[in-house]
Amino acid sequence: MSEGSCSYRSASPSLSDFGSPPQTRLEPAEVRCYLEEGLEGVGRYKYLKPNSIITTINREIREFKLHAPAPQYAVFSPVTEKEFTEIDKIRNRHHMAVKFLFLTNERTLVVKFVVDIAHEIAHRGFVRLFLFKISSMDLTWDMADLGRGRFSGLTGQKEADTALKPMSRPYITDWPTVVFECGVPESLERLKVDAKWWFENSEGAVGTVVIVTVSVEKRSLCAEMWELADVANPDATQTDPNPFITRATRTGGCKIVGETVTGDPLKISFKKTMLRDPDETLGEGDIVFDTKEIKRLARAVWAGTKTRPKT
């Protein structure tokens, strides 16, 4: 994933289901990563009309199911905001298992297929475990599960696999603090771009993105935690002497292949999640996924995705 620093300029906002857009816009050099990175080899199509895009998406989904690891994404352009609204209505009417990233000025729609049972068991398992840990701190009603939601940012609109926010952000336009993105291992580079989108387009309002990749065939599950962090500036100059820049950074990760576990527990910051310091006297603290829990979750994925024996 390209991790260049961002520059911004003024732009007019647009609203969507959740997440008020910032009053700035990424420069084209930064937008390019959303159009290209992690999308090598995916189907790119000229948009014609709503019904044709549904036909194409269904064909791509069939290919994804039959020929995994086929690309998990498809790209359509040019798509106007009005056309995107129509596509969204048709998607919802047909209950299609896809997630959207719509880049407004570029008139481009990136479609992510979410049709694998292992994908759902894995990412929802992480979300359930996260909410269980929040509940164990007696904070059940202090955290809202927004599902996929949809959020408007600097470049357009995006849906998560699952987004969560504290009730201290009560407005429908408020950003989540924690986002889960899930896919097949071959989509990892694109999922990193998705993580970058959340940080850049919310201007840091999103605190943590958890990336989950899973492969039933390889018996592998990987979980990575991404946050904004200050890192050394490789391009420091006399005119820009700042020794540090803020970038989307991998701050933790754990991988399971078979019965072998590598990496460390994931520790999601309580402060970044709830937007306040934890009260340790009440049992509050960081939300930790230890390797034993992640391994147990992986076993649940394998147990829930067995193929029925032929008779």
PyMOL commands that set and color helices and strands:
alter all, ss='L'
color gray80, all
select helices_A, chain A and resi 28-36+50-66+81-93+117-135+140-142+185-201+270-274+280-282+291-303
alter helices_A, ss='H'
color red, helices_A
select strands_A, chain A and resi 8-10+24-26+43-46+73-77+98-103+108-113+143-145+151-152+156-158+162-166+178-183+208-215+220-232+244-257+260-263+266-268+287-289
alter strands_A, ss='S'
color yellow, strands_A
deselect
rebuild
show_as cartoon
